[in-house]
Amino acid sequence: MKRILLLGAGLSASTLIKYLLNHAEENNWQLRVVDQSLDLVKFKLAGHPCGVALSFNALDRNERWEELKNADLVISMLPARFHLEIAKDCLELKKNLITPSYVSAEMRALNEEVRNAGLIFMNEIGVDPGIDHMSAMKIIDSIRNQGGIISGFKSYCGGLMAPESDTNPWNYKFTWNPRNVVLAAQGGTARYIDQHQYKYIPYTQVFNRLDIITVEGYGEFEGYANRDSLSYRAIYGLEEIPTIYRGTLRKNGFCQAWNVFVQLGLTDDSFVLQDSENLTPRSFINAFLPFEETVSVEDKWANACEKLGVTDLHKFEWLDLFDSSVKIGLKDATPAQILEKILVNKWVLEPHDKDMLVMVHQFTYSLSGEQRFIESSMVNLGDDPVHTAMSKTVGYPVGICAKLILQEKISQRGVLLPTKPEIYTPILDELEDLGVVFKELEKVI
């Protein structure tokens, strides 16, 4: 029996656990799942005979060592900042590793040692990154194999709500880590290239510079720039491409309203607010507005919004931002943490809710003297608040990759991304069987 050790049983792990258990008996696997909450693990394993629920501090090397030592494959669904330490242990213990997160420079630096040890450390095998790489590379390789020359590549992805569950004025609810949503686009200037011209968008302008994307059957979306599109030139072998851009999708109107929070400083995570535990939503936002003794908080907020081009205050009123009756109750909190707490209480998935994952790739290329355009789009709906579209599109690729590694069907070794046909072809094929399907539109332009 082969042992799979899964570190972390949070939101994104639900479908992964279900997939691995569904294939456990036929492949003679035992799935050992570790989380701080033993009850959560037991709930997700649902009494399956091939599942083992564990609870210990996976961040403590001494506590995790014995489980790592006895595993045939390790899957880390921990926050990305912890992957490197897990990777170092796996290297020492000669264990294959999968993470869905972006590969860090420190992880990449292990490549030679991992390859020499004959190991696979697969990274960026979730949805974004993950399915985006695989679906894009399938088209890129197809164009190249025909002799085509790619001149433009734009890629967008967003975790949103299915139409029937899109029930609040923000057209958004949390389907993954709320903190990452609040801090989106921070940490560096967005960089991309457009017709050979390098372009830069500072954080304060990201939510002003939007593309409009239409997806058949689902309407219009707005896309804002991801932090670093330029690094994908090397990943996709498109070093000389004139245009490359990656963005995140939201429903129309979201970004303009979110920009109010950004411009006023409510997404700042760099300092602690004084007496934060006693703040109410009203006193919180008033702390970022000027002192005007005769002007109400509502009017000051409206004035600030109007200067930013926002005249409809319904989104903010719906969040109960002007409520002074309830304390937020976070001690030594940053503005971003306070805003997150407010949003978590409002952007919550209801028991009947379904989320939606939208991904769109756009290519321009020349072939046989013609200019051509391909748009490839995927929309996936969640089953319920546990097996969400986000959980499925992260979990399925990780699970299929785990199966390929345990069945010794991947020949590459080292710190890898899923950009080669031997990896992306079987994964994309099985994803189609599981309902994650791309539709392609191609035309001469």
C-alpha positions, 0 to 999 in steps of 0.5 A: 500500500502506498501512503499519500500524506496530505498537509492541510484540509482547508477549503481548497482540499475538499475535492482533492480529498474526495478524488484521492479517496475515490481512486484509493482502493483500485490503486491501493492507496492510503490517504493520511490527512493532517490538519489542526482541526481533527473534526474537519479532517474526519468530516472530509474523510467521511469514514472512508476505509482508505482515509486516516485522520491526523491532527498535529502541528505540520509546521513543527519539523519534529511533529511532521517528520515521522509522517513524512518519513513513511509517506510515498508522496507528500501534498502540501496544501499549507499556505505557500510560505511553508512549502519550502521547509516541507520541500527541504524535509522531502529532499532529505527523506527522498519523497516526491512533493506536490504543491499548488502554489507559485514556485518561489526562487528558493524552491527553484534553487533546489532543482538540481538537488531534486533532479539528482535525487530522482525526485519530482517536486511539482508546483503550480498545479492548481487552477491559477497557477495550474490549469492556466499553464496547462490549457495555455501550453496546449494551444501554444504547442499546437500553434508552434507545431503548425509553424505559427508565430504567436504575437499576443497572449492575454490570460484572465481568471477569476473565482466568482459566484454562479449566476443563481448565487450572485445575490449581493450588490458586490457580485462576489463572495469568498470562495478562498482565502479572504486575506488574499482577496483583501491584499490583491494586487499589493506587493509590487507594481503590475508589469506587462508588455503591449506591442513591444512597449513595457507597461507598469501599473502601481497598486494605486492605479490597478483597479482603474485600468481594466479590460472588459471580457465577454464570456458567452452565456455569462456576460461581461467581466472586468479584468485587472492586471496581475502583478507580474505578467513578464515572468510568463514569457520564460515559462511559456517559451515566449521570450520575444512575444510583443504582447503578454498580459495576465489579469484577474476577473471580477463582475462589472462594477466591483473594481471601481467600488473596491478602488475606494477602499484602496485609495482611502487606505483601508487595504493597508496592512503595514501598520496597526490601528490604535484601540482597534478592538473598540472600533465599529465599522463606522468609526473604522471608516471615519478614521480614514476620512477628514475631520469635519465636525458638521459633516456626517460620516455618510456625507464624507464617505459620499464625497470621497466616493464622488471624487473617485467617480463612484456615485452609487453607495449601495454596495457600501451601505449593504456592508453596514459600513455606517453601523456604530452598534457593534464593535469589530473586536480585533485587537492590534489589527491593521486596516486590512484585517479590519476590512477583512473581518467586515467583509467575511461577515457579509461575503459569506457562502450560504448553504445552497450557494454555488461558486463559479470559476472563469478562465479566458485565454486570448491568442493572436498569431500568424500562420500561412500569411494570415493573422488569426485569433483564438479565444479559449474559455472555461466556466466551472460551477461548484457543486455546493459550499464544500465542493466549490468550483475553486476546490474542484479546479484546484483539487482535481489537477493536484489529484490527477498529478498525484496519480500520475506520480504514483503510477510512475507516468512522469519521466521528468525530475526536478522542481517542475511546472506542468508545462510539458505534454507528458504532464498536461495532456493526461491531466487536461484529458481527465479534467474534461471527463470531470467537467472542466472543459475549455471551449475554443473560438478561432477566426481569421482577423 
